[in-house]
Amino acid sequence: MGRRIVLVFVVIALTCGAVWAVFHFKAKRRLEQSQTSSSNMTNSLDAEAWYRAVERVKADRGGEGAGALEIPPELKHYEERYWFLATQVAEIEKHNIHTCQDYLDLATLIERGEIVPVASVTDTYVLLGVGQRADDSEFSRYEEDKSQPDQSDQPPVPREDLSREYEALQTLAKNFNGRSFNLDNPADRLALKMNMLSCLRPQALKIMEEVAAAYQRQFDRPLHISSLVRPEQYQRTLRRFNRNAVTIDSPPHSTGLAFDIDYRYMSVAEQNFVMSELARIKQQGRIEVIRERNANFHVFVFLNGSRPGDDLVAASLEKAGAPVEEEAHHKSAEPAKPAKKAKSKAKSKPKKVRRQRRRR
């Protein structure tokens, strides 16, 4: 009887172990296939380093870092709800920054060195989720039609009509991040797109590395970066899944100056630390930043390290989607201060609404 009981326990243990092993292996394979097979890694050592970094990011914190979440005013919405986006639009207008409409535009910026590749993993950060909505369709020119809210289902422009635009892409495909890509192969097209989406302007990369280094020193974990440059073509696709992906004429991510930090796996202490670092950099006038509800800190870096003037921000409100005022003559918008609580989103955009200004 005793032997039977022992045998049963042994069988149960072996079965549980086998199930765990299979589950762990499949989970690892799914993760690797979805995130690394088409990313900007050139060898198995990079892939293994990336996987270890992801495990560190997702590790259970247990009771570590318990406490109250303290969101600094610098990371909250302004009283004027469009001021945050208008500040980024103002920076784009101020420096006449080129925003990439599609992958062909992005290829040109990368070829010129205006936007540079970002390593998939380093000692201080890891890219996880970047380009996850990319597809293996042929590269095409994207022209936004203001009368069409979404052009993702529109037929692409034939390749023969894009010979000039394809030059930069073809050059990039021959040698990018240490490998070549066959533009006629769907898997290679997907891999190239994910490589291209793993890029930033040098000014933004510098800020990202600064925050990541501070976070890694404090918690001995890599910072989770979930989004970098996003052409308008990709932005429209992403809008189906992420309502925070704006579709104005100049989306911040299309400049290569914006990146997202994912905080979903962070403890409260980690979030507070990252927010304090971002608030400090914002106080220096080097970035615009907000804590989004979909588990991201959206960071926009000012090109020359200085914030655009309030007059230019006020003049950019309409381009940022703010409703037009009834009054033909009205006072210029005053600098909006962060509100204590985030305002609720408007249900719809009225044709003519008088925006109420608050003064302190």
GULUM-373203 format. One record per residue (C-alpha): residue number from 1; x, y, z. Coordinates in Angstrom, 3 decimals, always signed. Layout:
BEGIN
PT num        X        Y        Z
PT NUM        X        Y        Z
...
# end
This chain:
BEGIN
PT num        X        Y        Z
PT   1   +0.000   +0.000   +0.000
PT   2   +2.804   +2.316   +0.940
PT   3   +4.579   +1.662   -2.349
PT   4   +1.459   +2.484   -4.327
PT   5   +1.091   +5.812   -2.538
PT   6   +4.730   +6.669   -3.179
PT   7   +4.349   +5.635   -6.818
PT   8   +1.273   +7.825   -7.206
PT   9   +3.120  +10.816   -5.753
PT  10   +6.079  +10.185   -8.075
PT  11   +3.795   +9.981  -11.119
PT  12   +2.001  +13.174  -10.098
PT  13   +5.308  +14.982   -9.572
PT  14   +6.678  +13.832  -12.913
PT  15   +3.458  +14.801  -14.694
PT  16   +3.423  +18.262  -13.109
PT  17   +7.066  +18.730  -13.999
PT  18   +6.457  +17.698  -17.593
PT  19   +3.438  +19.992  -17.916
PT  20   +5.393  +22.920  -16.471
PT  21   +8.319  +22.251  -18.799
PT  22   +6.097  +22.103  -21.867
PT  23   +4.202  +25.233  -20.859
PT  24   +7.410  +27.120  -20.097
PT  25   +8.988  +26.042  -23.379
PT  26   +5.932  +27.005  -25.435
PT  27   +5.592  +30.336  -23.650
PT  28   +9.243  +31.075  -24.286
PT  29   +8.914  +30.102  -27.942
PT  30   +5.811  +32.260  -28.391
PT  31   +7.544  +35.197  -26.764
PT  32  +10.668  +34.775  -28.823
PT  33   +8.743  +34.347  -32.069
PT  34   +6.550  +37.363  -31.468
PT  35   +9.267  +39.679  -30.248
PT  36  +12.702  +38.546  -31.356
PT  37  +12.469  +36.703  -34.657
PT  38  +11.725  +39.934  -36.491
PT  39  +13.543  +42.367  -34.251
PT  40  +16.909  +44.028  -34.658
PT  41  +18.985  +41.175  -33.221
PT  42  +21.717  +39.684  -35.337
PT  43  +22.806  +36.661  -33.280
PT  44  +21.711  +34.171  -30.635
PT  45  +23.661  +35.978  -27.906
PT  46  +21.571  +39.118  -28.445
PT  47  +18.395  +37.032  -28.390
PT  48  +19.398  +35.342  -25.133
PT  49  +20.305  +38.689  -23.544
PT  50  +16.946  +40.091  -24.674
PT  51  +15.054  +37.140  -23.192
PT  52  +16.855  +37.474  -19.842
PT  53  +16.097  +41.200  -19.791
PT  54  +12.405  +40.529  -20.465
PT  55  +12.331  +38.053  -17.579
PT  56  +13.805  +40.748  -15.323
PT  57  +11.177  +43.244  -16.484
PT  58   +8.311  +40.815  -15.843
PT  59   +9.694  +39.357  -12.607
PT  60   +7.258  +39.213   -9.692
PT  61   +8.004  +42.075   -7.305
PT  62   +6.176  +40.434   -4.411
PT  63   +5.845  +42.998   -1.645
PT  64   +8.800  +44.987   -2.953
PT  65   +8.197  +48.686   -3.410
PT  66   +4.801  +48.859   -1.735
PT  67   +3.373  +52.273   -0.994
PT  68   +1.233  +55.048   -2.380
PT  69   +1.460  +56.125   -6.004
PT  70   +2.556  +59.760   -6.155
PT  71   +2.030  +61.296   -9.594
PT  72   +3.895  +64.617   -9.880
PT  73   +1.947  +67.537  -11.379
PT  74   +4.460  +67.529  -14.250
PT  75   +3.020  +64.214  -15.447
PT  76   -0.652  +65.141  -15.177
PT  77   -2.977  +66.719  -17.722
PT  78   -3.027  +70.488  -18.045
PT  79   -6.160  +72.492  -17.296
PT  80   -6.308  +73.180  -21.024
PT  81   -6.657  +69.562  -22.146
PT  82   -5.059  +70.199  -25.571
PT  83   -2.037  +72.072  -24.206
PT  84   +0.031  +68.901  -23.836
PT  85   -0.353  +67.905  -27.483
PT  86   -0.123  +71.516  -28.664
PT  87   +3.287  +71.832  -26.986
PT  88   +4.593  +68.963  -29.112
PT  89   +3.006  +70.388  -32.262
PT  90   +4.594  +73.752  -31.452
PT  91   +8.030  +72.136  -31.279
PT  92   +7.441  +70.525  -34.667
PT  93   +6.370  +73.883  -36.127
PT  94   +9.221  +75.762  -34.451
PT  95  +11.943  +73.627  -36.042
PT  96   +9.998  +72.550  -39.137
PT  97  +10.646  +68.939  -38.149
PT  98   +9.931  +66.419  -40.864
PT  99   +7.349  +63.841  -39.825
PT 100   +7.473  +60.520  -41.641
PT 101   +4.241  +59.459  -43.291
PT 102   +5.285  +55.908  -44.109
PT 103   +8.177  +53.447  -44.070
PT 104   +9.575  +54.975  -47.256
PT 105   +9.871  +58.361  -45.518
PT 106  +11.382  +56.670  -42.496
PT 107  +13.962  +54.873  -44.654
PT 108  +15.088  +58.230  -46.047
PT 109  +15.498  +59.720  -42.555
PT 110  +17.488  +56.684  -41.431
PT 111  +19.712  +56.868  -44.516
PT 112  +20.418  +60.530  -43.773
PT 113  +21.313  +59.718  -40.173
PT 114  +18.558  +61.970  -38.796
PT 115  +17.002  +58.934  -37.108
PT 116  +19.260  +56.203  -35.728
PT 117  +18.784  +52.513  -34.816
PT 118  +18.197  +51.642  -31.154
PT 119  +19.643  +48.404  -29.755
PT 120  +17.004  +45.846  -28.809
PT 121  +18.629  +45.302  -25.418
PT 122  +21.387  +46.905  -23.346
PT 123  +22.385  +46.800  -19.704
PT 124  +19.885  +49.572  -18.925
PT 125  +16.839  +49.068  -21.185
PT 126  +15.010  +46.522  -23.349
PT 127  +12.625  +46.997  -26.284
PT 128   +9.476  +44.983  -25.665
PT 129   +6.357  +45.479  -27.781
PT 130   +8.001  +47.841  -30.275
PT 131   +6.474  +47.312  -33.715
PT 132   +4.143  +44.571  -32.531
PT 133   +1.423  +45.706  -34.978
PT 134   +3.723  +45.698  -38.006
PT 135   +2.751  +43.408  -40.894
PT 136   +4.476  +41.745  -43.838
PT 137   +2.659  +43.666  -46.573
PT 138   +4.588  +45.361  -49.373
PT 139   +6.031  +48.794  -48.710
PT 140   +3.803  +51.497  -50.137
PT 141   +3.399  +55.245  -50.185
PT 142   +0.846  +56.530  -47.679
PT 143   -1.026  +59.719  -48.465
PT 144   -3.526  +60.799  -45.860
PT 145   -6.978  +61.636  -47.147
PT 146   -8.580  +64.080  -44.730
PT 147  -12.036  +62.864  -45.763
PT 148  -11.141  +59.270  -44.842
PT 149  -10.615  +58.576  -41.117
PT 150   -8.683  +55.379  -41.822
PT 151   -6.856  +54.404  -44.999
PT 152   -5.499  +51.102  -43.792
PT 153   -7.777  +49.228  -46.214
PT 154   -6.953  +51.409  -49.227
PT 155   -4.962  +49.734  -52.053
PT 156   -1.239  +50.619  -52.043
PT 157   +0.339  +52.718  -54.779
PT 158   +1.999  +50.414  -57.381
PT 159   +5.739  +49.903  -56.817
PT 160   +6.655  +51.144  -60.322
PT 161   +5.330  +54.594  -59.384
PT 162   +7.615  +54.761  -56.349
PT 163  +11.048  +54.253  -57.908
PT 164  +12.608  +57.315  -56.268
PT 165  +11.072  +56.642  -52.878
PT 166  +12.265  +53.044  -53.060
PT 167  +15.912  +53.995  -53.511
PT 168  +16.503  +54.709  -49.820
PT 169  +14.525  +51.627  -48.818
PT 170  +16.469  +49.374  -51.185
PT 171  +19.762  +50.757  -49.906
PT 172  +18.637  +50.189  -46.340
PT 173  +17.491  +46.651  -47.097
PT 174  +20.946  +45.720  -48.387
PT 175  +22.571  +46.403  -45.023
PT 176  +20.700  +47.484  -41.907
PT 177  +21.669  +46.510  -38.377
PT 178  +24.196  +44.045  -39.740
PT 179  +21.884  +42.063  -41.998
PT 180  +20.229  +42.217  -45.401
PT 181  +16.520  +41.933  -46.222
PT 182  +14.771  +40.625  -49.317
PT 183  +11.925  +43.030  -50.104
PT 184  +10.135  +40.288  -52.046
PT 185  +10.032  +38.029  -48.995
PT 186   +7.129  +38.664  -46.544
PT 187   +9.137  +37.526  -43.496
PT 188  +12.008  +39.834  -44.427
PT 189   +9.615  +42.740  -44.987
PT 190   +8.185  +42.254  -41.498
PT 191  +11.668  +41.999  -40.005
PT 192  +12.794  +45.172  -41.779
PT 193   +9.721  +47.095  -40.620
PT 194  +10.342  +46.092  -37.005
PT 195  +13.983  +47.141  -37.353
PT 196  +12.913  +50.514  -38.725
PT 197  +10.383  +51.011  -35.934
PT 198  +13.244  +50.422  -33.465
PT 199  +14.733  +53.851  -34.195
PT 200  +14.824  +57.342  -32.665
PT 201  +16.374  +60.724  -33.204
PT 202  +19.698  +61.011  -31.309
PT 203  +18.299  +63.719  -29.014
PT 204  +15.475  +61.425  -27.869
PT 205  +17.786  +58.431  -27.511
PT 206  +20.022  +60.454  -25.188
PT 207  +17.120  +61.233  -22.830
PT 208  +15.896  +57.638  -22.958
PT 209  +19.333  +56.332  -22.025
PT 210  +19.578  +58.859  -19.187
PT 211  +16.309  +57.728  -17.602
PT 212  +17.124  +54.059  -18.201
PT 213  +20.551  +54.353  -16.562
PT 214  +19.071  +55.978  -13.451
PT 215  +16.358  +53.308  -13.229
PT 216  +18.832  +50.464  -13.647
PT 217  +21.134  +51.862  -10.957
PT 218  +18.237  +52.156   -8.541
PT 219  +16.486  +48.815   -9.144
PT 220  +18.971  +46.657  -11.068
PT 221  +16.424  +46.109  -13.850
PT 222  +16.311  +47.195  -17.486
PT 223  +13.770  +49.883  -18.361
PT 224  +10.863  +48.615  -20.466
PT 225  +10.568  +50.673  -23.679
PT 226   +7.395  +49.878  -25.625
PT 227   +7.344  +52.367  -28.505
PT 228   +9.761  +54.530  -30.501
PT 229   +9.308  +56.142  -33.931
PT 230   +5.959  +55.488  -35.617
PT 231   +5.201  +56.626  -39.191
PT 232   +1.684  +57.983  -39.726
PT 233   +0.904  +54.884  -41.790
PT 234   +1.704  +52.668  -38.797
PT 235   +0.019  +55.132  -36.425
PT 236   -3.286  +54.676  -38.253
PT 237   -3.038  +50.916  -37.902
PT 238   -2.138  +51.221  -34.224
PT 239   -5.159  +53.462  -33.653
PT 240   -7.396  +50.395  -34.027
PT 241   -5.869  +48.890  -30.888
PT 242   -4.643  +51.936  -28.937
PT 243   -6.984  +54.900  -28.580
PT 244   -4.069  +57.036  -27.311
PT 245   -2.436  +56.844  -30.752
PT 246   -3.321  +60.336  -32.008
PT 247   -4.155  +60.947  -35.666
PT 248   -3.530  +64.685  -36.020
PT 249   -1.525  +66.044  -38.971
PT 250   +1.762  +65.765  -37.041
PT 251   +1.656  +62.850  -34.583
PT 252   +4.541  +63.235  -32.075
PT 253   +5.830  +59.691  -32.605
PT 254   +6.197  +60.320  -36.350
PT 255   +8.980  +62.821  -35.609
PT 256  +11.257  +60.268  -33.953
PT 257  +11.394  +62.506  -30.873
PT 258   +8.889  +60.520  -28.799
PT 259   +9.139  +57.239  -26.939
PT 260   +6.986  +55.329  -24.444
PT 261   +8.052  +53.757  -21.163
PT 262   +5.813  +50.875  -20.100
PT 263   +5.086  +50.763  -16.356
PT 264   +2.662  +47.808  -16.203
PT 265   +5.204  +45.518  -14.499
PT 266   +6.699  +48.169  -12.217
PT 267   +6.132  +48.337   -8.484
PT 268   +4.763  +51.548   -6.999
PT 269   +8.251  +52.513   -5.859
PT 270   +9.610  +51.997   -9.368
PT 271   +6.868  +54.093  -10.920
PT 272   +7.405  +56.870   -8.406
PT 273  +11.130  +56.865   -9.111
PT 274  +10.706  +57.011  -12.897
PT 275   +8.097  +59.758  -12.592
PT 276  +10.390  +61.817  -10.360
PT 277  +13.182  +61.472  -12.941
PT 278  +10.870  +62.520  -15.765
PT 279   +9.481  +65.413  -13.715
PT 280  +13.039  +66.617  -13.027
PT 281  +13.920  +66.564  -16.729
PT 282  +10.677  +68.333  -17.607
PT 283  +11.426  +71.053  -15.061
PT 284  +14.682  +71.611  -16.917
PT 285  +12.621  +72.292  -20.044
PT 286  +14.030  +69.352  -21.992
PT 287  +10.905  +67.210  -22.422
PT 288   +7.119  +67.096  -22.374
PT 289   +5.717  +64.063  -20.595
PT 290   +2.487  +62.547  -19.336
PT 291   +1.410  +59.423  -17.501
PT 292   -1.099  +57.659  -19.735
PT 293   -3.761  +55.304  -18.419
PT 294   -2.729  +52.514  -20.772
PT 295   +0.390  +51.821  -18.674
PT 296   +2.742  +54.171  -20.524
PT 297   +4.765  +57.280  -19.790
PT 298   +4.747  +59.207  -23.068
PT 299   +7.936  +61.245  -23.424
PT 300   +8.534  +63.878  -26.109
PT 301  +12.017  +65.377  -26.351
PT 302  +12.600  +68.982  -27.410
PT 303  +15.096  +69.127  -30.244
PT 304  +17.516  +71.677  -28.786
PT 305  +16.720  +71.035  -25.132
PT 306  +14.401  +74.015  -24.651
PT 307  +10.622  +74.218  -24.478
PT 308   +8.735  +76.222  -27.160
PT 309   +7.232  +79.510  -26.024
PT 310   +3.686  +79.690  -24.697
PT 311   +2.607  +81.958  -27.575
PT 312   +3.632  +79.327  -30.085
PT 313   +1.910  +76.617  -28.039
PT 314   -1.299  +78.675  -27.920
PT 315   -1.096  +79.183  -31.684
PT 316   -0.804  +75.406  -32.128
PT 317   -3.930  +74.490  -30.163
PT 318   -6.158  +74.183  -33.219
PT 319   -3.620  +71.970  -35.021
PT 320   -3.578  +69.824  -31.894
PT 321   -7.307  +69.214  -32.291
PT 322   -8.698  +71.889  -29.982
PT 323  -12.203  +73.088  -30.945
PT 324  -12.472  +76.475  -32.669
PT 325  -13.800  +79.292  -30.497
PT 326  -16.857  +81.307  -31.391
PT 327  -15.221  +84.631  -30.619
PT 328  -13.210  +86.076  -33.480
PT 329  -11.140  +88.129  -31.055
PT 330  -10.013  +86.486  -27.898
PT 331   -7.089  +86.653  -25.585
PT 332   -4.061  +84.462  -26.214
PT 333   -4.018  +81.276  -24.236
PT 334   -2.209  +81.604  -20.975
PT 335   +0.305  +78.980  -19.928
PT 336   -1.782  +76.117  -18.645
PT 337   -0.776  +74.579  -15.369
PT 338   -1.117  +70.899  -14.516
PT 339   -4.479  +70.120  -12.963
PT 340   -4.702  +68.227   -9.714
PT 341   -6.875  +65.630  -11.395
PT 342   -7.016  +64.590  -15.030
PT 343  -10.008  +65.917  -16.898
PT 344  -12.345  +63.434  -18.483
PT 345  -12.189  +63.075  -22.243
PT 346  -14.782  +64.881  -24.333
PT 347  -17.444  +62.659  -25.831
PT 348  -17.274  +64.311  -29.225
PT 349  -15.660  +67.246  -30.933
PT 350  -18.197  +70.064  -31.384
PT 351  -18.015  +72.283  -34.432
PT 352  -17.933  +75.495  -32.466
PT 353  -17.353  +75.589  -28.745
PT 354  -16.081  +78.382  -26.597
PT 355  -13.141  +77.081  -24.611
PT 356  -13.277  +78.278  -21.040
PT 357   -9.987  +79.665  -19.744
PT 358   -9.105  +79.285  -16.112
PT 359   -6.901  +81.709  -14.291
PT 360   -4.961  +81.301  -11.094
# end
